[in-house]
Amino acid sequence: MIVLVVGATGSIGRLVVEEAIRQGFTVRALVRDPAKARGLPSEARVIVGDVTRPETLADAVDGVGAVVFTLGSDGAGKVGAESVDYGGVRNVLRALGKRMARIVLMTAIGVTNRTGAYNRATEAHDWKRRSERLVRVSGLPYTIVRPGWFDYNRSDQHRLMLLQGDARQSGDPSDGVVARRQIAEVLVHSLVSDRAARKTFELVAATGPAPDDFDALFAALDPDPPGALDGVHDRPNMPLDGEPQRVRDDLNAIIAPKSVHAS
Ligand SMILES: NC(=O)c1ccc[n+]([C@@H]2O[C@H](COP(=O)([O-])OP(=O)(O)OC[C@H]3O[C@@H](n4cnc5c(N)ncnc54)[C@H](OP(=O)(O)O)[C@@H]3O)[C@@H](O)[C@H]2O)c1
């Protein structure tokens, strides 16, 4: 299976590329600056494209069986959050067209927190959450992973905990921590596990050894209801009728047959 990594030059994306190669996938790395592709494993095929420019994405999605999104627009404010974190996912899903592909989307712990200072300044949570919604209604098999704070774990914290409901919303590492390399492992394991399909979860680590049975971790989770906009236990604090019309239009355009109409 060809796996497209979107965000392949990032701190998580690079590790996803390595892990996917290690697990035997054929990896395609989407990069917007070829110079930044230096350092990616030579087994990865580099494709130049920019998720904010849909016309650059056709080659990237051609023939893929799966897409892992590890995009980030940190520092680019509301405009970046909408155009990259959200618009990037929308544009790649559109480029896929009717192609059946497994989707693994990384967002963030606390993504449903709308009132904290970070989201009020950047709207990054809201736009990442809207990207989750596009994936859920796309009709494609998906897993949505919301990691805690990258690499804030102590050296003895590798026991993975998969949580649901996004209840940890302090906006600091007390919400949860996890090693970047373990995030990449979970993202890649999600690609092929039936137990991970239609699941949304926060990913943090506690004191203890790393797991070796990822299927068991995924199996313990509740799936999202078919066609649902939000994760199964998320707070319903983003009503559709309060959403911008352009977001509702995107949902309707991407929505799979038989899903709920988003007007
Ligand atoms: N730090 C944490 O503790 C934490 C916890 C949970 C979630 N998160 C979130 O996780 C996300 C990813 O984190 P990270 O550390 O991997 O970020 P990162 O190192 O900044 O990587 C972001 C990736 O997105 C790519 N990208 C940005 N704009 C693009 C565009 N227009 N077209 C194509 N690719 C584009 C970047 O490409 P370039 O290399 O070309 O810039 C890079 O590959 C962030 O949004 C962050 O908010 C972070």
The ligand as a Gaussian input file, in Angstrom:
#p B3LYP/6-31G(d) Opt

LIG

0 1
 N        3.878000      20.484000      20.322000
 C        2.953000      19.774000      20.961000
 O        3.115000      19.388000      22.112000
 C        1.683000      19.416000      20.235000
 C        0.753000      18.582000      20.840000
 C       -0.394000      18.192000      20.126000
 C       -0.580000      18.659000      18.840000
 N        0.328000      19.499000      18.285000
 C        0.101000      19.974000      16.906000
 O        0.712000      19.071000      16.015000
 C        0.908000      19.723000      14.763000
 C        2.147000      19.226000      14.088000
 O        3.246000      19.358000      14.962000
 P        4.729000      19.251000      14.407000
 O        5.637000      19.512000      15.562000
 O        4.937000      18.021000      13.588000
 O        4.720000      20.535000      13.436000
 P        5.844000      21.004000      12.452000
 O        7.163000      20.418000      12.796000
 O        5.720000      22.498000      12.355000
 O        5.379000      20.346000      11.065000
 C        4.291000      20.840000      10.330000
 C        4.314000      20.208000       8.963000
 O        3.254000      20.773000       8.170000
 C        3.814000      21.158000       6.924000
 N        3.076000      22.233000       6.270000
 C        2.741000      23.425000       6.771000
 N        2.107000      24.166000       5.838000
 C        2.043000      23.397000       4.720000
 C        1.530000      23.592000       3.417000
 N        0.925000      24.745000       3.059000
 N        1.628000      22.583000       2.515000
 C        2.228000      21.412000       2.858000
 N        2.757000      21.167000       4.072000
 C        2.664000      22.161000       5.001000
 C        5.207000      21.632000       7.293000
 O        5.993000      21.777000       6.128000
 P        7.326000      22.716000       6.124000
 O        8.410000      21.871000       6.694000
 O        7.518000      23.048000       4.700000
 O        7.016000      23.917000       6.991000
 C        5.621000      20.489000       8.197000
 O        5.960000      19.368000       7.449000
 C        0.912000      21.216000      15.082000
 O       -0.212000      21.804000      14.461000
 C        0.735000      21.307000      16.563000
 O       -0.146000      22.340000      16.934000
 C        1.453000      19.879000      18.939000

